[in-house]
Amino acid sequence: MANDGTKDPPPKSDIVEDIYLWRKKKLAFSVLSVSTVTWVLLSIYGFNSITIVSWTAIAIVSMVFLWGSLLRLLSKVEPELSGLEVSEEFVAETVRSCRKLMEEMVRWMFRVGAESEWFVFARTVLGFWILSRIGNLLDFHTFLFIGLVVGLTVPKLWEKNSDRIQKLLANLKERSKGAYDHTQEKILMMKNKLHHGTEEKVKKTE
């Protein structure tokens, strides 16, 4: 509540976040459905993007034409289409969401690059290398479709099971750190043995 007795305006919702977390189920389902149909037509049936866009436009125009003709035939008022516009707020919110996502990715990359723990850096590099190998096996449309499906499932699963996942990641981190410490101890022991061995050889030669 504000001091003057008026209610504070509700916080602006992040459109991309609402879609990926399925807060707007209809919009998220529409994105998934359109993406799935597009991927099937591009990858399985071998169509190209221009063909799909043209057919989609033909279908929309045909349905609107038949709808308007049916309304005129029944002597009903034609629908008001002046309200069909993309608002500036929607465009600004979408751009802001994309910018926020890109900034988070850049921060994450620099944070990983400056990480002092080697296994975080090695794990990240290994993940990108595996991703590059997968990219060689898939075409661009399939890669984008898989990324979209993962984006529409992983954030929702994380939101529901974040506590369990964090505990699992903490356990994996402790185990990997323990394995790293054990490996370091073995390396130091081997170095000490080699050092003592060389010292003994030097003494014998003297």
HUPERA-V502959 format. One record per residue. N is the residue number from 1. BURIAL is # if it has 24 or more other C-alpha atoms within 12 Angstrom, else .. Layout:
N_BURIAL / N_BURIAL
This chain:
1_. / 2_. / 3_. / 4_. / 5_. / 6_. / 7_. / 8_. / 9_. / 10_. / 11_. / 12_. / 13_. / 14_# / 15_# / 16_# / 17_# / 18_# / 19_# / 20_# / 21_# / 22_# / 23_. / 24_. / 25_. / 26_. / 27_. / 28_# / 29_. / 30_. / 31_. / 32_# / 33_. / 34_. / 35_# / 36_. / 37_. / 38_# / 39_# / 40_. / 41_. / 42_# / 43_. / 44_. / 45_. / 46_. / 47_. / 48_. / 49_. / 50_. / 51_. / 52_. / 53_. / 54_. / 55_. / 56_. / 57_. / 58_. / 59_. / 60_. / 61_. / 62_. / 63_. / 64_. / 65_. / 66_. / 67_. / 68_. / 69_. / 70_. / 71_. / 72_. / 73_. / 74_. / 75_. / 76_. / 77_. / 78_. / 79_. / 80_. / 81_. / 82_. / 83_. / 84_. / 85_. / 86_. / 87_. / 88_. / 89_. / 90_. / 91_. / 92_. / 93_. / 94_. / 95_. / 96_. / 97_. / 98_. / 99_. / 100_. / 101_. / 102_. / 103_. / 104_. / 105_. / 106_. / 107_. / 108_. / 109_. / 110_. / 111_. / 112_. / 113_. / 114_. / 115_. / 116_. / 117_. / 118_. / 119_# / 120_. / 121_. / 122_. / 123_. / 124_. / 125_. / 126_. / 127_. / 128_. / 129_. / 130_. / 131_. / 132_. / 133_. / 134_. / 135_. / 136_. / 137_. / 138_. / 139_. / 140_. / 141_# / 142_# / 143_. / 144_. / 145_# / 146_. / 147_. / 148_# / 149_# / 150_. / 151_# / 152_# / 153_. / 154_. / 155_. / 156_. / 157_. / 158_. / 159_. / 160_. / 161_. / 162_. / 163_. / 164_. / 165_. / 166_. / 167_. / 168_. / 169_. / 170_. / 171_. / 172_. / 173_. / 174_. / 175_. / 176_. / 177_. / 178_. / 179_. / 180_. / 181_. / 182_. / 183_. / 184_. / 185_. / 186_. / 187_. / 188_. / 189_. / 190_. / 191_. / 192_. / 193_. / 194_. / 195_. / 196_. / 197_. / 198_. / 199_. / 200_. / 201_. / 202_. / 203_. / 204_. / 205_. / 206_.
